[in-house]
Structures are given as structure tokens and as C-alpha cells.
Amino acid sequence: MPDSNDLYALDLTSVTLVEACGGPCSEGCVVLARIGEDAWALGDSKRPDREPLRFSTAELHAAGIDPARFGLAL
């Protein structure tokens, strides 16, 4: 598992965040992107100015977040 400091060192400038909505997306959605091997960025479409949080794959699974729901492969 990558160190959390290493995750925040990864560049997000060319990353595309993908939305996954459980209902109407008029109020915003969770957005996710793969940012490296075993590294993910998780953000909020309502707050695009906020830097996304960074997680390892194990941390996403522990939080119950499935990248497949976003159309992203592991």
C-alpha cells in the first residue's frame, strides 16, 4: 500500500474524475479517478475547487467504495 504522503505527491492535472450517482445528480456526486498503481483520488462534484482526497485500493474497499460503480477497473 502506498504511503499517504506519496499519494498526495501524485499529479492530478491530466486526471479525469468520473461521477457515480445513486440518485438524481442535481445535488452533486462523488467523483473518482485512478491516479496511479493502487492509487485513487476521490472528490465531490459540488466542490470542484477542493482538492480530492487520495486513497489506496485497500482503503477504498475498507470504505465500501467500488471503482466498478464508476466504470473504472481495478
N, C-alpha and C positions, 0 to 999 in steps of 0.2 A: 504494500500500500504506500502511495507517495506521501511524503511529509506535507502537512497543510501549508507550510511556507512555500514549498516547491509549487504547489497548485496555484498560489497567488502570483507566482513569478511567470506563469504562462500567459502569453499574449492573446488577447481576445479580439483584436482588430479585424481579423478575417473570419470570425466565427459567426455562424448563423444560428440564432436561437429559434427553436421550434416550439409552438404552443400545443398544449394538450388541455382540452376543456371537458369538464364533466357536465356542463350545462351551458346556458347562454353565456357567450363570451363578451357580452356587452359591459360586464363589470371588470374584465381583465382576466388573465390566465397566467398560470405558471408556464415558464419557458425554460427549455433545457437545451444544452449543446454539448457534444463531445469536444473536449479541448485538448485531448492527448490520450495516450495509452493509460487506461484506468483513471481517467480524469474527466470531470464534468463541471459545467457551470449551470447554476440554477438561478433564474431571475423571476421578476414579476413584470408582466406587460403593462401594468398600471403605473409602474415607476421605472420607465426605461432609462432614466438618468442615474439610477442607483446601480452600482457595480454588482453583478451577480455573485452569489456565494459559490464556493468551489468545494467539490466533494469527490472522493474516490468512489469506485463502483460498489465496494463493500458498504460504504456509508450511505449511498443511495438505497441499497437493498435494505439496510437496517431501518431506514426511514420509510420504507414501503413505497418507494418511487421506482417505477419500472420504465426504463428508457423505451421499451417497445410501445408503450402507450403514446409516445411522442413520435412514433415511426422511426426510432433510432435503434440500430443494432448494437449489441454489446461488443 
